[in-house]
Amino acid sequence: MDEFDFIKRIQPKSYKQSNLIKGIGDDAAVFRQSYQDTVTAVDTLVENVHFSRKTMEPYHIGYRALAANISDMAAMGCKPAFYLISIVIPPSWAESELEEIYLGMTAIARQFQMDLIGGDTVSGKELVISVTIIGFVDRNKARYRSDAKEGDVVFVTGSLGDSAAGFYLLSNFDQRDRLTYQYLINRHRMPFPRVQFASGLHSLQRVCLNDVSDGIASEANEIAEASHVTMKIDYEQLPIDKSLLDFSREQQESWVLSGGEDFELIGTVSELEWQKLIEIAAKQNVPVTAIGRVTGHDHKGKVFLAKDGQTKLLRKSGYTHLK
């Protein structure tokens, strides 16, 4: 494979962001920004660790890789604008498959008016995709995990456990079963980050946000730890899609609490602004559910789960790296 020829094929023919001065084709990209804060994130995906060709087509691998980073932008309350892709290419991947990965990225980038402005390609033993994303938010309007306060309503968008159920179906069932549960398959392969909803909350004085990438048990604890608060979540209020009811209660609980990769948003907002948040969500047709309360202060941060008449400590669980 010729690196420069490949870069030419994936290079955008035009750009969408008006503040971009220089895109692909030089040693670095250049953009100009004056009245907003710049937000950036990076995520690295390794074949057979974060994805597998057994459950994902190349197109979906690319789509999902960028979707994960866009969801990080949503959790910060900002709008994504640019992305850069570095990819380690093994000999087992055909050039056509790599182009499909980029087509998947381009598809979701187009939905958010994003521009590919650079990256790198090298050869290696296994496919590795590293995505760097850049976004913008009005000054001092970025949303942080550390902003939860006692008395806040804890909420979540969409439904939980769908992606984990979709992965289970792709890994265990035959094609007929996959067709029956296509919604869950799509939720795993092609999640849609809640950027518009999060950026639509700019008028609220204070919102705490985190994206559900590792599992709500993990993300709720991240908020509690960063904000030094205690949080109580009602299991019966956690939103699930009706298709999950076809599976065992044990599977439902595992997927809802620890499945992750739904790329929904969990957050907190004051009681005074809760109704306004509901109205914003309704205008965008985004389901949002109150699932608990911030109940007090705790230096280390703790989350409790009320389920079946008992309240127990909810520990971090879900996907973790370096284990």
C-alpha positions as CSV (number, residue, x, y, z in Angstrom):
1,M,0.0,0.0,0.0
2,D,1.3,3.5,-0.9
3,E,0.7,5.8,2.1
4,F,0.5,9.0,0.1
5,D,-1.9,7.5,-2.4
6,F,-4.1,6.3,0.5
7,I,-4.1,9.7,2.1
8,K,-5.1,11.3,-1.1
9,R,-8.1,9.0,-1.4
10,I,-9.4,9.8,2.1
11,Q,-8.6,13.5,2.0
12,P,-11.8,15.6,2.0
13,K,-12.6,17.4,-1.2
14,S,-14.0,20.4,0.8
15,Y,-14.3,21.5,4.4
16,K,-17.3,22.5,6.4
17,Q,-15.8,24.6,9.3
18,S,-15.3,28.2,8.3
19,N,-12.6,28.8,10.9
20,L,-10.3,26.2,9.3
21,I,-7.3,27.9,7.6
22,K,-5.3,24.8,6.5
23,G,-6.4,21.2,6.5
24,I,-4.7,18.1,5.3
25,G,-1.7,18.6,3.0
26,D,0.9,20.3,5.2
27,D,2.9,19.4,8.4
28,A,0.0,20.5,10.6
29,A,-3.5,21.9,10.4
30,V,-4.4,25.5,11.3
31,F,-7.7,26.9,12.6
32,R,-8.6,30.2,14.2
33,Q,-10.8,30.6,17.2
34,S,-11.5,33.7,19.3
35,Y,-14.7,33.7,21.2
36,Q,-15.1,30.2,22.4
37,D,-13.2,27.6,24.6
38,T,-11.5,24.8,22.8
39,V,-12.2,21.2,23.9
40,T,-10.1,18.2,22.9
41,A,-10.2,14.5,23.5
42,V,-8.4,11.4,22.3
43,D,-9.4,7.7,22.2
44,T,-7.4,4.7,21.0
45,L,-9.0,1.4,19.8
46,V,-7.1,-1.9,19.4
47,E,-8.3,-4.8,17.3
48,N,-9.5,-7.8,19.4
49,V,-9.5,-5.5,22.5
50,H,-12.0,-2.9,21.7
51,F,-13.5,-4.3,18.5
52,S,-13.6,-7.5,16.4
53,R,-14.3,-8.2,12.8
54,K,-16.5,-11.1,14.1
55,T,-19.1,-8.5,15.3
56,M,-18.3,-5.4,13.4
57,E,-17.9,-4.6,9.7
58,P,-15.1,-2.2,8.8
59,Y,-17.7,0.6,8.2
60,H,-19.1,0.2,11.7
61,I,-15.6,0.1,13.2
62,G,-15.0,3.5,11.7
63,Y,-18.4,4.9,12.6
64,R,-18.2,3.8,16.2
65,A,-14.6,4.9,16.7
66,L,-15.5,8.5,15.9
67,A,-18.9,8.3,17.7
68,A,-17.2,7.5,20.9
69,N,-15.1,10.6,20.7
70,I,-18.1,12.7,19.7
71,S,-19.9,11.4,22.8
72,D,-17.0,12.8,24.9
73,M,-17.7,16.2,23.3
74,A,-21.4,15.9,24.2
75,A,-20.5,15.2,27.8
76,M,-18.6,18.4,27.9
77,G,-21.5,20.3,26.4
78,C,-19.6,21.3,23.3
79,K,-20.0,20.9,19.6
80,P,-17.4,18.8,17.7
81,A,-15.7,20.5,14.7
82,F,-12.5,18.6,13.7
83,Y,-10.9,15.2,14.0
84,L,-7.6,13.6,13.3
85,I,-7.0,9.9,12.7
86,S,-3.8,7.9,13.3
87,I,-3.9,4.3,12.2
88,V,-1.6,1.3,12.6
89,I,-2.2,-1.0,9.6
90,P,-1.4,-4.7,9.6
91,P,-0.9,-6.7,6.4
92,S,-4.1,-8.7,7.1
93,W,-6.3,-5.7,6.3
94,A,-7.1,-4.9,2.7
95,E,-7.0,-1.4,1.4
96,S,-10.7,-1.6,0.6
97,E,-11.5,-2.5,4.2
98,L,-9.5,0.5,5.4
99,E,-11.4,2.8,3.1
100,E,-14.6,1.4,4.5
101,I,-13.4,2.4,8.0
102,Y,-12.9,5.9,6.8
103,L,-16.3,5.9,5.1
104,G,-17.9,5.0,8.4
105,M,-16.2,7.9,10.1
106,T,-17.1,10.2,7.2
107,A,-20.8,9.2,7.6
108,I,-21.1,10.3,11.2
109,A,-18.8,13.3,10.8
110,R,-21.1,14.6,8.1
111,Q,-24.0,14.5,10.5
112,F,-22.2,16.8,12.9
113,Q,-20.5,19.0,10.2
114,M,-17.1,17.8,11.2
115,D,-13.9,18.0,9.1
116,L,-11.0,15.5,9.0
117,I,-7.9,17.7,9.2
118,G,-5.0,15.3,9.6
119,G,-3.5,12.1,11.1
120,D,-0.9,9.5,10.4
121,T,-0.5,6.0,9.0
122,V,2.1,3.4,9.9
123,S,2.4,-0.4,9.5
124,G,2.2,-2.8,12.4
125,K,1.1,-6.2,13.6
126,E,-2.5,-5.3,14.6
127,L,-5.0,-2.7,13.6
128,V,-4.9,0.3,16.0
129,I,-7.1,3.4,15.5
130,S,-6.4,6.6,17.5
131,V,-8.9,9.4,17.2
132,T,-8.2,13.0,18.3
133,I,-11.3,15.3,18.3
134,I,-11.5,19.0,18.7
135,G,-14.6,21.0,19.6
136,F,-15.8,24.4,20.8
137,V,-18.1,25.7,23.5
138,D,-19.1,29.1,24.6
139,R,-16.7,30.5,27.2
140,N,-17.1,29.1,30.7
141,K,-20.0,26.9,29.5
142,A,-18.1,23.5,29.4
143,R,-19.9,20.9,31.6
144,Y,-17.9,19.0,34.2
145,R,-18.2,15.8,36.3
146,S,-17.3,17.9,39.3
147,D,-20.4,20.1,39.2
148,A,-23.0,17.9,41.0
149,K,-24.5,19.4,44.1
150,E,-26.6,18.1,47.0
151,G,-30.3,18.0,46.1
152,D,-29.7,17.6,42.4
153,V,-31.9,15.4,40.2
154,V,-29.8,12.6,38.6
155,F,-31.0,11.9,35.1
156,V,-30.0,9.8,32.0
157,T,-30.9,10.1,28.4
158,G,-32.3,7.3,26.2
159,S,-32.2,3.7,27.4
160,L,-29.5,1.6,29.0
161,G,-28.0,-1.8,28.2
162,D,-28.9,-1.8,24.5
163,S,-25.3,-1.9,23.2
164,A,-24.3,-4.7,25.5
165,A,-27.3,-6.7,24.4
166,G,-26.5,-6.0,20.8
167,F,-22.9,-7.2,21.3
168,Y,-24.3,-10.4,23.0
169,L,-26.6,-11.1,20.0
170,L,-23.8,-10.6,17.5
171,S,-21.5,-12.9,19.5
172,N,-24.0,-15.7,20.3
173,F,-27.1,-15.8,18.0
174,D,-27.6,-16.7,14.4
175,Q,-28.6,-14.3,11.6
176,R,-32.4,-14.9,12.2
177,D,-32.1,-13.8,15.8
178,R,-30.1,-10.8,14.7
179,L,-32.9,-9.6,12.4
180,T,-35.4,-10.0,15.2
181,Y,-33.3,-7.6,17.4
182,Q,-32.0,-5.3,14.8
183,Y,-32.6,-2.3,17.0
184,L,-30.1,-3.6,19.6
185,I,-27.6,-4.5,16.9
186,N,-27.7,-1.0,15.5
187,R,-27.4,0.5,19.0
188,H,-24.1,-1.4,19.4
189,R,-22.7,-0.7,15.9
190,M,-24.0,2.8,15.2
191,P,-24.7,4.8,18.4
192,F,-25.8,8.4,18.0
193,P,-24.1,10.8,20.5
194,R,-26.4,13.3,22.3
195,V,-24.5,16.4,21.1
196,Q,-27.6,18.5,20.2
197,F,-29.2,17.8,23.6
198,A,-26.1,18.7,25.6
199,S,-25.4,21.9,23.7
200,G,-29.1,22.8,24.0
201,L,-28.6,23.0,27.8
202,H,-26.4,26.1,27.5
203,S,-29.1,28.3,29.0
204,L,-29.1,26.3,32.3
205,Q,-26.9,27.8,35.0
206,R,-25.3,24.5,36.1
207,V,-25.4,21.0,34.6
208,C,-23.1,18.1,35.4
209,L,-22.6,15.6,32.6
210,N,-20.8,12.3,31.8
211,D,-21.2,10.0,28.9
212,V,-22.2,6.3,29.4
213,S,-19.2,4.6,27.8
214,D,-18.1,2.1,30.5
215,G,-21.5,1.5,32.2
216,I,-23.7,3.7,34.4
217,A,-22.3,2.1,37.6
218,S,-18.9,3.4,36.5
219,E,-20.0,6.8,35.3
220,A,-22.2,7.6,38.3
221,N,-19.3,6.9,40.5
222,E,-17.0,9.1,38.4
223,I,-19.5,12.0,39.0
224,A,-19.7,11.2,42.7
225,E,-16.0,11.1,43.2
226,A,-15.3,14.2,41.1
227,S,-18.0,16.2,42.9
228,H,-17.4,14.7,46.4
229,V,-21.0,13.8,46.8
230,T,-23.2,10.8,47.6
231,M,-25.8,9.7,45.1
232,K,-28.8,7.4,45.3
233,I,-30.1,5.7,42.2
234,D,-33.4,3.8,42.0
235,Y,-32.9,0.7,39.9
236,E,-36.6,0.5,38.9
237,Q,-36.3,4.0,37.3
238,L,-33.5,3.0,35.0
239,P,-34.8,3.2,31.4
240,I,-34.6,0.0,29.3
241,D,-35.9,-0.8,25.9
242,K,-38.8,-3.3,25.8
243,S,-36.7,-5.7,23.7
244,L,-34.4,-6.3,26.8
245,L,-37.4,-7.9,28.6
246,D,-36.9,-10.9,26.4
247,F,-33.7,-11.7,28.3
248,S,-33.1,-12.9,31.9
249,R,-33.2,-10.5,34.8
250,E,-29.6,-11.2,35.5
251,Q,-28.6,-10.2,31.9
252,Q,-30.7,-7.1,32.1
253,E,-29.1,-6.0,35.3
254,S,-25.6,-6.6,34.1
255,W,-26.1,-4.9,30.8
256,V,-28.0,-1.9,32.3
257,L,-25.5,-1.2,35.1
258,S,-22.2,-2.4,33.6
259,G,-22.7,-3.0,29.8
260,G,-21.5,0.4,28.7
261,E,-21.1,1.8,25.2
262,D,-24.6,3.1,25.0
263,F,-23.1,6.6,24.7
264,E,-26.0,8.1,26.4
265,L,-25.5,10.9,29.0
266,I,-25.9,10.7,32.7
267,G,-26.0,13.9,34.6
268,T,-27.3,16.0,37.4
269,V,-29.2,19.3,37.5
270,S,-30.8,21.4,40.3
271,E,-34.4,20.8,41.1
272,L,-35.2,24.4,40.0
273,E,-33.9,23.7,36.5
274,W,-35.1,20.1,36.1
275,Q,-38.4,21.1,34.4
276,K,-36.5,23.3,32.0
277,L,-34.2,20.4,31.1
278,I,-37.2,18.2,30.4
279,E,-38.7,20.9,28.1
280,I,-35.4,21.1,26.2
281,A,-35.2,17.3,25.8
282,A,-38.9,17.2,24.6
283,K,-38.2,19.8,21.9
284,Q,-35.4,17.6,20.6
285,N,-37.4,14.3,21.0
286,V,-34.7,13.0,23.4
287,P,-36.0,10.7,26.1
288,V,-34.8,11.7,29.6
289,T,-35.5,10.0,32.9
290,A,-35.0,11.0,36.5
291,I,-33.2,8.0,38.1
292,G,-32.1,9.4,41.5
293,R,-30.9,12.2,43.7
294,V,-27.6,13.6,44.9
295,T,-28.2,13.1,48.6
296,G,-25.2,14.5,50.5
297,H,-21.5,15.2,50.7
298,D,-18.7,12.7,50.8
299,H,-15.0,13.4,50.2
300,K,-14.4,10.1,48.4
301,G,-17.8,10.1,46.6
302,K,-20.2,7.2,46.9
303,V,-23.2,5.9,44.9
304,F,-26.0,3.8,46.4
305,L,-28.5,1.6,44.5
306,A,-32.0,1.1,45.7
307,K,-33.3,-2.3,44.4
308,D,-35.8,-4.8,45.7
309,G,-36.4,-2.9,48.9
310,Q,-32.7,-2.7,49.8
311,T,-30.1,0.0,49.4
312,K,-26.6,-1.1,48.7
313,L,-23.3,0.5,47.7
314,L,-23.0,0.6,43.9
315,R,-19.3,0.0,43.1
316,K,-17.7,0.8,39.8
317,S,-18.2,-1.9,37.3
318,G,-18.1,-2.3,33.5
319,Y,-15.3,-2.1,30.9
320,T,-12.0,-0.9,32.3
321,H,-8.6,-0.6,30.6
322,L,-5.2,-2.0,31.7
323,K,-6.6,-5.0,33.6
